[in-house]
Amino acid sequence: MRRQLLPLILITIGFSSFSQPWSDRVQALLDQMTLKEKVGQMTQVTVDMICNGEPYAIPVPFETDPEKVNKAVVEYGVGSILNVPSNNYPGVDAYRNLISEIQDAAGSTRLKIPVLYGLDHIHGVSYIKGGTLFPQPLAQACTWSKELVEQMGKITAYESRAAGVPWSFSPAMDIGRNPEWPRLWESFGEDVLMNKVMGSAMLKGFQGDNPADKDKIAACLKHFTGYGMPLSGKDRTPAWIPERYLREYYLPQYQEAINNGAITIMVNSGEINGIPTHADKHLLTDILRDEMGFKGLLVTDWQDIHYLYDRHHIAGDLKEAVKLAVEAGIDMSMTPVTYDFADLLIELVKEGTISESRIDLSAGRILMVKEALGLFDRTIDPLADFSAFGSDAHQQVSLEAAVESVVLLKNERTCYLFPNRLKCWLPDRWQTVKVP
């Protein structure tokens, strides 16, 4: 007699900061928005697009270009801007000036919808000069202290908001099961429980009980999912993960964070079992939305909708790539150096390929994140409210984390390969072995 197999984990519908239908304010905005304005909310570009100079070659010091700011924020109405200007690392004042200029431009538009600014603050405010840095997440996990990880998250949120940045693309919750994976340092390691505990601690430090508080930011869980198990070991390359294995090892940590209120998630740049993740409706909608109960914003990684066409080769052109990604469940496209996503998505809706109600769903989710962060009420708080930015007290926490993360290893048999010989340390002596 065949025995029915039970699921390896129980997927529960978690309570998040969002509920649908929308809040009255979000619904009122959606009712007034044109198709172009909704699609604009779904578009994210890099800050290079509003600076003098070409992307990846912004002069030092950087300067914004008023015409480019107008094109991005007013003409296209982009929902989000990310990153630092090329290799510039501005200080708090420079970021505050930059973001104030962006939000002033947004305030001049018809509906005055603020722009959501994001940075990769995965180990402290690594893109703000003078801010506090912490050990990388892998080392944070080595502290075995969720309280310390939460404290690091709180300081990161505080110092991000000091610069006017309300969104961090962190924590990375990709369990690193392939030791050759070059971004292992960005995760909390190979253990599911460790990722659940530390990821949720970082989430709590970032968002607290209310992401709208002036010292809190939105977390972004990444990279959903299976990113840390590339078959080749190389970044952004295919993974082969049976769904039962996926459910046991690659979903539980995300479920935990969703249940604890995570409001944004970034998608895996690679592919799983031959399906590019950005085009995988089963994973992004059937599992993440319908089973796991995620109601927040789902953003792509860098240029990954383009890659559906020119790297994965599953789309005949970029327009088809946009269609596949949006139908799979993507809300916001990290384009990031063109506006073609917005232009092509408008074409797809006007020709009837994608319904405007589908666009409403993504635009609503994005607006709800902005509402949850309090951006409709204020986009930046006085710098005087953040006197502890880069303070000795914050640096002391960094030192404590560094000390607590130290790991001592006992090598029972260490070997070094030299020309024609292998030299190994045995428990009490060196032994040399000739190699043919």
C-alpha positions in Angstrom: 0.0 0.0 0.0 1.3 3.4 -0.9 1.7 5.9 1.9 0.8 9.5 1.2 3.8 11.8 1.7 3.2 14.8 3.9 4.7 18.2 3.1 8.2 18.8 4.6 7.2 22.1 6.1 3.8 23.6 7.0 3.3 26.8 5.0 1.1 29.2 7.0 -0.4 32.5 6.0 1.4 35.1 8.0 0.2 38.5 9.1 2.1 41.3 7.6 2.0 45.1 7.8 -0.3 45.1 4.8 -3.8 44.0 4.1 -5.8 44.2 0.9 -8.0 46.0 -0.2 -5.8 49.0 0.1 -5.9 51.7 2.8 -8.2 54.6 1.9 -5.2 56.9 1.1 -3.7 54.4 -1.3 -7.0 53.6 -3.0 -7.7 57.3 -3.4 -4.3 57.7 -5.2 -4.9 54.7 -7.4 -8.3 56.1 -8.4 -6.6 59.3 -9.6 -3.5 57.8 -11.2 -3.0 57.5 -15.0 -1.5 54.3 -16.5 1.8 56.2 -17.0 1.9 57.2 -13.3 1.2 53.6 -12.1 3.9 52.2 -14.4 6.2 54.9 -13.2 5.8 53.6 -9.6 6.9 50.2 -10.9 10.2 51.6 -12.3 13.4 51.9 -10.4 16.6 53.5 -11.8 20.0 54.1 -10.4 21.0 57.5 -9.2 23.5 57.8 -12.0 20.5 58.5 -14.2 20.0 61.9 -12.6 23.6 63.0 -12.3 26.0 64.8 -14.7 28.1 62.3 -16.5 27.4 58.8 -17.9 26.4 55.8 -15.7 29.4 54.1 -14.1 31.5 57.2 -14.7 30.1 60.0 -12.5 32.6 62.6 -11.7 33.8 63.2 -8.2 32.3 65.1 -6.5 29.0 64.3 -8.2 26.3 66.8 -9.2 22.7 66.2 -10.1 21.5 67.4 -13.6 18.1 69.2 -13.2 17.0 68.0 -16.6 17.7 64.4 -15.7 16.0 64.8 -12.4 13.0 66.2 -14.1 12.9 63.3 -16.7 13.1 60.6 -14.0 10.9 62.0 -11.3 8.5 64.3 -13.1 8.2 62.9 -16.7 8.5 59.2 -15.9 7.4 59.4 -12.2 9.8 56.7 -11.1 8.8 55.0 -7.9 12.3 54.4 -6.7 15.9 55.4 -7.0 18.8 53.4 -5.7 22.5 53.2 -5.3 25.5 55.6 -5.0 26.7 57.8 -7.8 29.3 55.5 -9.4 32.2 55.1 -7.0 31.3 58.2 -5.0 30.7 57.7 -1.3 28.8 60.8 -0.2 28.4 61.9 3.4 25.2 62.6 5.3 24.9 66.1 4.1 25.4 65.2 0.4 22.8 62.4 0.7 20.3 64.7 2.4 20.8 67.3 -0.3 20.4 64.7 -3.1 17.3 63.1 -1.6 15.7 66.5 -0.8 16.1 67.5 -4.4 14.5 64.2 -5.5 11.6 64.6 -3.1 11.1 68.3 -4.0 10.8 67.3 -7.7 8.3 64.6 -6.7 6.4 67.2 -4.7 6.0 69.3 -7.8 4.1 66.5 -9.6 0.3 66.3 -9.8 -0.1 63.7 -7.1 3.0 64.5 -5.1 4.0 60.8 -4.5 7.4 60.5 -2.8 10.3 58.5 -4.2 11.5 55.5 -2.3 15.3 55.6 -2.1 17.3 52.4 -1.4 20.9 51.3 -0.6 22.7 48.0 0.0 23.3 48.5 3.7 24.0 44.9 4.6 26.7 45.4 7.2 26.1 48.9 8.5 25.8 52.1 6.4 28.5 51.0 4.0 27.7 53.7 1.4 27.5 56.7 3.7 30.9 58.3 4.5 31.5 58.6 8.2 28.9 56.0 9.2 29.2 52.9 11.3 30.3 49.6 9.7 29.8 46.1 11.1 31.1 42.7 10.3 29.5 41.0 7.2 26.4 38.9 7.9 28.3 35.6 7.9 30.5 37.0 10.7 27.4 38.4 12.5 26.0 34.9 12.6 29.3 33.7 14.2 28.4 35.9 17.3 25.5 33.5 18.0 23.7 36.6 19.4 20.4 37.6 17.9 20.3 40.5 20.4 23.6 41.9 19.0 22.4 41.4 15.4 19.2 43.3 16.2 21.2 46.1 17.7 23.3 46.3 14.6 20.1 46.5 12.6 18.8 49.3 14.8 22.0 51.4 14.3 22.0 50.8 10.6 18.4 51.9 10.4 19.1 55.0 12.5 22.1 56.1 10.4 20.3 55.3 7.1 17.4 57.6 8.1 19.9 60.3 9.2 20.8 60.5 5.5 17.2 60.3 4.3 17.4 56.7 3.1 14.4 54.6 4.2 15.1 51.3 2.4 17.9 48.8 2.7 18.4 45.8 0.4 19.0 43.5 3.4 19.0 41.0 5.1 20.3 38.4 2.7 18.7 35.1 3.7 20.2 32.8 1.1 21.5 29.7 2.9 25.0 29.1 1.4 25.0 25.3 0.6 27.7 25.6 -2.1 31.0 26.8 -0.5 32.2 28.0 -3.9 29.4 30.6 -4.0 31.2 34.0 -4.0 28.6 35.8 -1.9 28.6 33.4 1.0 29.7 36.3 3.2 26.5 38.1 2.6 24.3 35.4 4.1 24.0 34.1 7.7 25.5 30.8 6.6 24.3 27.3 5.6 21.9 26.6 8.4 18.1 27.2 8.1 17.6 27.9 11.8 20.5 30.4 11.9 19.0 32.3 8.9 15.5 32.3 10.5 16.8 33.6 13.8 19.4 36.1 12.6 17.3 37.3 9.6 14.3 38.0 11.8 16.6 39.8 14.3 18.0 42.0 11.6 14.4 42.6 10.3 13.3 43.7 13.8 16.3 46.0 14.1 15.5 47.6 10.8 11.7 47.9 11.0 10.9 47.7 14.7 7.2 47.8 15.5 6.5 50.6 13.1 8.7 51.3 10.0 7.3 54.8 9.9 9.3 55.8 13.0 12.0 58.3 12.1 14.8 55.9 13.1 13.4 52.8 11.2 13.7 51.6 7.6 12.1 49.0 5.4 14.0 45.7 5.2 14.3 43.8 1.9 14.7 40.0 2.2 16.9 38.6 -0.5 17.3 36.8 -2.8 14.1 34.8 -3.0 15.1 32.0 -3.2 17.8 29.4 -3.7 20.4 32.0 -4.6 23.0 30.5 -2.4 23.0 27.1 -4.2 24.3 27.7 -7.7 25.3 24.4 -9.3 28.5 25.9 -10.7 29.3 27.9 -7.6 29.4 31.1 -9.7 27.1 34.0 -8.8 23.8 34.4 -10.6 24.0 31.0 -12.3 21.5 28.1 -12.4 20.5 26.0 -9.4 18.9 22.6 -9.4 16.7 22.2 -6.3 13.8 19.7 -6.1 10.7 21.4 -4.7 10.6 19.2 -1.6 14.2 20.3 -0.9 13.3 23.9 -1.7 10.4 23.8 0.8 12.5 22.3 3.6 15.6 24.4 3.3 14.9 27.6 1.2 11.5 28.8 2.2 11.3 28.5 6.0 13.5 31.5 6.8 11.4 33.7 4.4 8.2 32.5 5.9 9.5 33.4 9.4 10.4 36.9 8.3 7.1 37.4 6.4 5.2 36.3 9.6 7.3 38.9 11.4 6.2 41.8 9.1 8.7 42.0 6.2 7.4 44.4 3.7 9.7 44.0 0.7 11.5 41.1 -1.0 14.2 41.0 -3.8 14.2 38.1 -6.3 17.0 35.6 -7.0 19.0 36.6 -10.1 19.5 33.1 -11.3 17.3 30.2 -12.3 16.0 27.2 -10.5 15.4 23.9 -12.3 15.7 25.6 -15.7 13.3 28.4 -15.0 14.6 31.9 -14.5 13.3 33.1 -11.2 12.1 36.4 -12.5 9.7 34.6 -14.8 8.6 31.8 -12.4 5.0 32.4 -11.6 4.7 29.2 -9.6 7.4 30.4 -7.2 6.6 34.2 -7.1 2.8 34.0 -7.1 1.6 30.5 -6.3 4.1 29.9 -3.5 5.2 33.3 -2.2 1.9 35.2 -2.5 -0.8 32.5 -2.2 0.8 30.0 0.1 3.2 32.1 2.2 1.0 35.2 2.4 3.4 37.8 1.3 1.5 41.0 0.4 4.4 43.5 0.1 6.6 44.8 -2.7 8.6 42.4 -4.9 11.5 44.0 -6.6 13.9 42.6 -9.2 17.7 42.6 -8.8 20.0 44.6 -11.1 18.7 44.5 -14.7 17.3 41.0 -14.3 14.3 41.6 -16.6 16.7 42.5 -19.4 18.5 39.2 -18.6 15.4 37.2 -19.4 16.0 38.2 -23.0 19.7 38.6 -23.4 21.1 36.1 -20.9 18.5 33.4 -20.2 17.1 33.6 -23.8 13.5 32.7 -22.8 12.1 35.9 -24.4 12.2 36.9 -28.0 12.7 40.5 -27.2 12.8 42.9 -24.2 9.0 43.5 -24.5 8.3 39.8 -24.1 10.7 39.8 -21.1 8.7 42.5 -19.4 5.5 40.6 -20.0 6.9 37.4 -18.5 8.2 39.1 -15.4 5.1 41.1 -14.7 2.9 38.1 -15.2 5.1 36.1 -12.9 4.5 38.6 -10.1 7.2 41.3 -10.2 6.1 44.7 -8.8 9.1 46.9 -9.4 11.9 46.6 -12.0 15.4 47.6 -11.1 15.9 48.6 -14.7 18.4 50.5 -13.8 20.0 52.6 -16.6 17.1 52.9 -19.1 13.4 53.7 -19.1 12.5 50.9 -21.5 10.7 48.9 -18.9 8.2 51.7 -18.4 7.7 52.4 -22.1 7.2 48.7 -22.9 4.9 48.0 -20.0 2.6 50.8 -21.1 2.6 49.4 -24.6 1.6 45.9 -23.3 -1.3 47.4 -21.3 -2.5 49.5 -24.2 -2.5 46.6 -26.6 -4.4 44.5 -24.1 -1.7 41.9 -23.4 -1.5 42.9 -19.7 -4.6 44.2 -17.8 -4.5 47.5 -16.0 -5.9 45.8 -13.0 -2.6 43.8 -12.8 -0.7 47.2 -12.9 -3.0 48.5 -10.1 -1.9 45.5 -7.9 1.8 46.3 -8.1 1.3 50.1 -7.9 -0.9 49.6 -4.8 1.8 47.4 -3.1 4.5 50.0 -3.8 2.3 52.9 -2.5 1.6 50.8 0.7 5.3 50.5 1.4 5.7 54.2 1.1 2.7 54.7 3.4 4.1 52.1 5.9 7.4 54.2 6.0 5.5 57.4 6.6 6.8 59.0 3.4 3.5 60.6 2.6 3.8 62.6 5.8 7.5 63.4 5.8 10.4 62.3 3.6 13.3 63.4 5.7 13.7 64.4 9.4 16.0 67.1 10.8 19.6 66.1 11.0 19.7 67.4 14.6 17.5 64.3 15.5 20.4 62.0 14.6 23.3 63.3 16.8 24.5 59.7 17.4 25.4 59.2 13.7 28.8 57.5 13.5 29.2 58.0 17.3 31.6 56.4 19.6 28.7 54.4 21.1 27.8 53.0 17.7 31.4 52.2 17.0 31.7 50.4 20.3 28.9 48.0 19.2 30.8 47.5 16.0 33.9 46.5 18.0 31.9 44.2 20.2 30.4 42.5 17.1 33.9 42.1 15.6 35.2 40.5 18.8 32.3 38.2 19.3 32.5 37.1 15.7 36.0 35.7 16.0 36.1 31.9 15.4 39.1 29.8 16.4 39.6 26.6 14.3 41.6 23.6 15.3 43.3 22.0 12.3 43.7 18.3 12.7 45.4 17.9 9.4 46.5 21.0 7.4 48.3 20.4 4.1 50.2 22.6 1.8 50.9 21.7 -1.8 54.4 22.5 -3.1 56.0 21.5 -6.4 56.4 17.7 -6.3 55.5 17.3 -2.6 52.6 17.7 -0.2 53.5 18.9 3.3 50.9 18.0 6.0 50.7 18.9 9.7 49.8 15.8 11.8 48.8 16.2 15.4 52.4 16.4 16.5 54.7 16.9 13.5 55.0 17.8 9.8 55.1 15.0 7.3 56.1 15.5 3.7 54.8 13.3 0.9 56.3 13.2 -2.6 53.8 13.8 -5.4 54.6 12.0 -8.7 
